[in-house]
Structure formats: C-alpha cells, structure tokens
C-alpha cells in the first residue's frame, strides 16, 4: 500500500495543477433557411483552427472542404450556399460572416439531377460532449479496486 501511496499523491498534485480543459472538437450542424432538396451533413467531429470536414455529405456525395483561415472560430457566424452549375454538379461555398472569409469546393460532382436549385443555410458548431466528472471518478475507483490484491487468498504456511 505504501508503495502506491506516492503515485496517488503525485496524481492528486497533477490534477490540481492541470489547466481547465476546453472542448477542442465540435459537431457541425447545417441548417436550411429555405426549401432545400438536401442539407450538408458532417458525420465526424471537426477541430479548430482551420477545421477540416473529412466526411461532409451533400446529396449523398462526400466532399472534402477545409476552412483555411486561422481567424475561424467555433463561435463565429457561418453560412453555406450551393450554386448549381451543369446538371449533376455545382459549387458549395462556406462563408465566415464574422470575418468575411469564404471557402468553396468547386465543382462538387456526381450529384443527382434534382441538385439544380440554389440552396442556402446556416452553419453552427456545437461542442462535442465529454464524459462527466462522476463517470470518470467511478472509473478510477473501479480500476483501483481491480489492481489491488485479492483479499481471499490464503497466507502461505510456515514450515
């Protein structure tokens, strides 16, 4: 027990001295402001600065887009607009209305024929939830009990 007591003491000192954690991954939520035939969806979290949307789906077609500016922040206001070009393709533009930066993916190809009207909406970022303190505390206590010696073992016999 004394051998592991210093580990607990060091862990407590490090926990008290650790900085406050901030969420660094966000879920992108695209909303339509008109009558949209499709709304972009992001299935994986994005991180800042310069968030990359590796699994952005639009009309069931995956497109890759990255916001280039280091001034992009999760609390900024964003809009998205799809401009159709020829049938089956178009340009998807994401604009940071707070800073005026915009990034476009041109052309987005392989879209269905009903992707022929201009679509527009807003984009917001919601912090990805992290495990609660109580859950982490219970996990730690459970691990301590798993690592200690079993109480029911018989003592070795002296000869």
C-alpha positions, 0 to 999 in steps of 0.5 A: 500500500505504501508503495502506491501511496506516492503515485496517488499523491503525485496524481492528486498534485497533477490534477490540481495543477492541470489547466481547465480543459476546453472542448477542442472538437465540435459537431457541425450542424447545417441548417436550411433557411429555405426549401432545400432538396438536401442539407450538408451533413458532417458525420465526424467531429471537426477541430479548430483552427482551420477545421477540416470536414473529412466526411461532409455529405451533400446529396449523398456525395462526400466532399472534402472542404477545409476552412483555411483561415486561422481567424475561424472560430467555433463561435463565429457566424457561418453560412453555406450556399450551393450554386448549381452549375451543369446538371449533376454538379455545382459549387458549395461555398462556406462563408465566415460572416464574422470575418468575411472569409469564404471557402468553396469546393468547386465543382462538387460532382456526381450529384443527382439531377434534382441538385439544380436549385440554389440552396442556402443555410446556416452553419453552427458548431456545437461542442462535442460532449465529454464524459462527466466528472462522476463517470470518470471518478467511478472509473478510477475507483473501479480500476483501483479496486481491480489492481489491488490484491485479492483479499481471499487468498490464503497466507502461505504456511510456515514450515 
